[in-house]
């Protein structure tokens, strides 16, 4: 079979690898003029590494990863530690893989290199798929310049503003969360030695939170500060003045303030997601990754879910072209409940854990500080412990 993939991001490239791995040709149609990835740090749970291993790129992905020792939750105003989840030996033994952080571009390059080396993958740039047409045997992806690509199936991996989803589901534009995130990446040599923690640290405050962690083999520190500011309009990667960023977080405790002040060349995004939808398929067409289930970053699972999608869709399309629509429906059915839960949990984490104030913040601190390490592991078991089995089942 020839499987068309609209979108050459992390999910699209992973899907291409999975499809090629199972004996078919993958044709990736990327709207930009080159294959590249924007963004900064990205967190990868054990479930992501399991998927990367199944795609044959786990070892390469691990090369530039930073294996984090601990997830730390701090009260951002008092500076006190509220909770800590160790990520070393016991965690890795339980979940079968490490928890790591990488630069998004590093992970993307690993996937891109593997696709370039795979003879059953063809990569096209400057191909913005605007819609599709299909009959009983094939589906055709049509680009904005009128080019036609025909295959046995089409996977819409074209992101949160997916043209494929617009035609398939017609559910309008993404939901603007009202949260603005500011990001900066700085050389680790600029960070005081006593603050070079091998942790993902989150400082929670009233209507804001601030996260930082090392990336790129520890060469850089990734800073991400989020403000619940009621933003109503989409912003993607716009430069932000350093003074503006600092004034948005006036109540930061001393250590968190010291780290925030290290940031330079800030850029801002207004975060968006969508409500879960049950139907991701239309005959020979299916959605994947952010096109299917875009989520806020607060559970750090967006890329992980896309990688899981990719592994499963390749498995289910293995073999002959017979019953392709039914196989895509099976993929949809097996992935919907898990990804919908991840979308909803990510929203709830922002509202209930990261941004409360006053009595609600005190109650949150009391709840989190009462949990044992084993209890924390139990809470993330459904996310970090899931694997795509040989038959596509989660276990």
Secondary structure as GFF3:
##gff-version 3
##sequence-region A 1 395
A	DSSP	beta_strand	2	6	.	.	.	ID=ss1
A	DSSP	alpha_helix	10	21	.	.	.	ID=ss2
A	DSSP	beta_strand	25	29	.	.	.	ID=ss3
A	DSSP	beta_strand	41	44	.	.	.	ID=ss4
A	DSSP	alpha_helix	46	54	.	.	.	ID=ss5
A	DSSP	alpha_helix	58	63	.	.	.	ID=ss6
A	DSSP	beta_strand	66	67	.	.	.	ID=ss7
A	DSSP	beta_strand	70	75	.	.	.	ID=ss8
A	DSSP	beta_strand	81	86	.	.	.	ID=ss9
A	DSSP	alpha_helix	89	95	.	.	.	ID=ss10
A	DSSP	beta_strand	100	103	.	.	.	ID=ss11
A	DSSP	alpha_helix	104	117	.	.	.	ID=ss12
A	DSSP	beta_strand	121	124	.	.	.	ID=ss13
A	DSSP	beta_strand	129	134	.	.	.	ID=ss14
A	DSSP	beta_strand	139	143	.	.	.	ID=ss15
A	DSSP	beta_strand	148	151	.	.	.	ID=ss16
A	DSSP	beta_strand	153	156	.	.	.	ID=ss17
A	DSSP	alpha_helix	163	168	.	.	.	ID=ss18
A	DSSP	beta_strand	175	187	.	.	.	ID=ss19
A	DSSP	three_ten_helix	188	190	.	.	.	ID=ss20
A	DSSP	three_ten_helix	193	195	.	.	.	ID=ss21
A	DSSP	beta_strand	199	205	.	.	.	ID=ss22
A	DSSP	beta_strand	208	215	.	.	.	ID=ss23
A	DSSP	beta_strand	220	228	.	.	.	ID=ss24
A	DSSP	beta_strand	238	239	.	.	.	ID=ss25
A	DSSP	alpha_helix	242	247	.	.	.	ID=ss26
A	DSSP	alpha_helix	254	260	.	.	.	ID=ss27
A	DSSP	beta_strand	267	273	.	.	.	ID=ss28
A	DSSP	beta_strand	281	282	.	.	.	ID=ss29
A	DSSP	beta_strand	285	287	.	.	.	ID=ss30
A	DSSP	alpha_helix	290	293	.	.	.	ID=ss31
A	DSSP	three_ten_helix	297	299	.	.	.	ID=ss32
A	DSSP	alpha_helix	302	316	.	.	.	ID=ss33
A	DSSP	alpha_helix	324	348	.	.	.	ID=ss34
A	DSSP	pi_helix	349	354	.	.	.	ID=ss35
A	DSSP	alpha_helix	358	369	.	.	.	ID=ss36
A	DSSP	alpha_helix	373	384	.	.	.	ID=ss37
###
